[in-house]
Amino acid sequence: MLRRLNDALPGLVLGIILYGVICQIAGVWFVEDKIGYSIGLWYGIAIAVGMAINLASVIYDSVTLGDSKGANRRIIAKSLLRYMVVVILFFILGCFKFGNLFSALLGVLGLKLSAYAQPLLTRVENRILGRSDASSEEEEDSFAAEEAAAPDFEK
């Protein structure tokens, strides 16, 4: 389902969850309120995954919409809505204090870290699975096709 929106989205979500596992294992030893830390962290991770999916759907909708003026309005409106939802969710967490607000912010930062690490993780995954870089193969194939279709002026 995620791959239908964007080819990179499953890797991004996997990176966010992997980041959450690492933060959970590393951070739970350094806090007194372990349950609050864990709840806040996974609350933030859930927000980050939701933001990634929403962002991919906004990009997909905007590209398929075609109209640049309407697409631009749609991007701005949905981006503002996404950030308002994040602020409301953080406000709810802060008011009801059922989790650590700082660890929730740490969880949301998993989106940024995963976005930066996603190309590296894709490269490692391709090496493990024995796949080559698809973009370079496509470039080589298109170059070979252009060479074959080019007229021969050397005669």
C-alpha positions as CSV (number, residue, x, y, z in Angstrom):
1,M,0.0,0.0,0.0
2,L,2.7,2.5,0.9
3,R,4.7,1.8,-2.3
4,R,1.7,2.9,-4.3
5,L,2.1,6.5,-3.0
6,N,5.9,6.6,-3.3
7,D,8.6,4.1,-3.9
8,A,10.7,5.5,-1.1
9,L,7.9,5.6,1.5
10,P,8.3,2.0,2.9
11,G,12.0,2.5,3.4
12,L,11.3,5.8,5.1
13,V,8.7,4.3,7.5
14,L,11.1,1.4,8.2
15,G,13.8,3.9,9.0
16,I,11.6,5.8,11.4
17,I,10.6,2.6,13.2
18,L,14.3,1.4,13.3
19,Y,15.2,4.8,14.8
20,G,12.5,4.4,17.4
21,V,13.8,0.9,18.4
22,I,17.3,2.3,18.7
23,C,16.1,5.3,20.8
24,Q,14.0,3.0,23.0
25,I,17.0,0.6,23.7
26,A,19.5,3.4,24.2
27,G,17.4,5.9,26.0
28,V,15.4,3.9,28.4
29,W,18.4,3.3,30.6
30,F,19.0,7.0,31.2
31,V,15.6,8.2,32.4
32,E,13.8,7.8,35.7
33,D,10.3,7.6,34.2
34,K,10.8,4.7,31.8
35,I,7.1,4.3,31.0
36,G,6.6,8.0,30.3
37,Y,9.7,8.0,28.1
38,S,8.5,5.0,26.1
39,I,5.0,6.3,25.6
40,G,6.2,9.7,24.5
41,L,8.8,8.2,22.2
42,W,6.3,5.9,20.4
43,Y,3.7,8.7,20.4
44,G,6.3,10.7,18.5
45,I,7.2,7.8,16.2
46,A,3.5,7.4,15.3
47,I,3.2,11.1,14.5
48,A,6.4,10.9,12.3
49,V,5.0,7.9,10.4
50,G,1.7,9.7,10.0
51,M,3.5,12.8,8.7
52,A,5.5,10.8,6.2
53,I,2.4,9.1,4.8
54,N,0.5,12.4,4.7
55,L,3.5,14.1,2.9
56,A,3.7,11.3,0.4
57,S,0.0,11.5,-0.3
58,V,0.1,15.3,-0.7
59,I,3.0,15.0,-3.2
60,Y,1.2,12.3,-5.1
61,D,-2.1,14.2,-5.3
62,S,-0.3,17.4,-6.3
63,V,1.6,15.7,-9.1
64,T,-1.5,13.9,-10.5
65,L,-3.5,17.1,-10.2
66,G,-1.5,18.8,-12.9
67,D,-2.7,22.4,-12.5
68,S,0.2,24.3,-10.9
69,K,-2.0,26.9,-9.2
70,G,-4.4,24.3,-7.7
71,A,-1.5,22.0,-6.8
72,N,0.3,24.8,-5.1
73,R,-2.8,25.7,-3.0
74,R,-3.3,22.1,-2.1
75,I,0.3,21.6,-0.9
76,I,0.1,24.7,1.2
77,A,-3.3,23.9,2.7
78,K,-2.4,20.3,3.5
79,S,1.0,21.3,4.9
80,L,-0.6,23.8,7.3
81,L,-3.2,21.2,8.3
82,R,-0.4,18.6,8.9
83,Y,1.5,21.0,11.2
84,M,-1.7,22.1,13.0
85,V,-2.5,18.4,13.7
86,V,1.0,17.9,15.1
87,V,0.7,20.9,17.4
88,I,-2.7,19.7,18.6
89,L,-1.3,16.2,19.3
90,F,1.7,17.7,21.2
91,F,-0.7,20.0,23.1
92,I,-2.8,17.0,24.1
93,L,0.3,15.1,25.3
94,G,1.4,18.2,27.3
95,C,-2.0,18.8,28.9
96,F,-2.8,15.2,29.9
97,K,0.9,14.3,30.7
98,F,0.5,10.6,29.7
99,G,3.9,10.6,28.1
100,N,7.2,12.5,28.1
101,L,6.9,15.5,25.7
102,F,10.7,15.7,25.1
103,S,10.8,12.0,24.0
104,A,7.8,12.6,21.8
105,L,9.8,15.4,20.1
106,L,12.7,12.9,19.8
107,G,10.4,10.5,18.1
108,V,9.1,13.1,15.6
109,L,12.8,13.9,14.7
110,G,13.0,10.3,13.5
111,L,11.3,11.5,10.3
112,K,14.2,13.9,9.6
113,L,16.9,11.3,10.4
114,S,15.2,8.6,8.4
115,A,14.8,11.0,5.4
116,Y,18.5,11.7,5.5
117,A,19.5,8.1,6.0
118,Q,17.0,6.6,3.5
119,P,19.3,6.7,0.5
120,L,22.1,5.0,2.5
121,L,19.6,2.4,3.8
122,T,18.4,1.7,0.2
123,R,22.0,1.3,-1.0
124,V,22.7,-1.2,1.9
125,E,19.5,-3.1,1.2
126,N,20.3,-3.4,-2.5
127,R,23.8,-4.7,-1.7
128,I,22.4,-7.3,0.7
129,L,19.7,-8.4,-1.7
130,G,22.2,-8.4,-4.7
131,R,20.4,-5.8,-6.7
132,S,22.2,-3.2,-8.7
133,D,21.4,0.5,-9.0
134,A,18.3,0.6,-11.2
135,S,18.8,4.2,-12.3
136,S,22.3,3.5,-13.7
137,E,21.0,0.5,-15.6
138,E,18.2,2.5,-17.1
139,E,20.7,5.2,-18.1
140,E,22.9,2.7,-19.8
141,D,20.0,1.1,-21.6
142,S,18.7,4.4,-22.8
143,F,22.2,5.4,-24.0
144,A,22.6,2.2,-25.9
145,A,19.1,2.6,-27.5
146,E,20.0,6.2,-28.5
147,E,23.3,5.0,-30.0
148,A,21.5,2.2,-32.0
149,A,18.9,4.7,-33.3
150,A,21.4,7.4,-34.3
151,P,22.1,7.7,-38.0
152,D,25.5,6.6,-39.2
153,F,27.2,9.6,-40.9
154,E,30.6,8.0,-41.2
155,K,29.8,6.3,-44.6
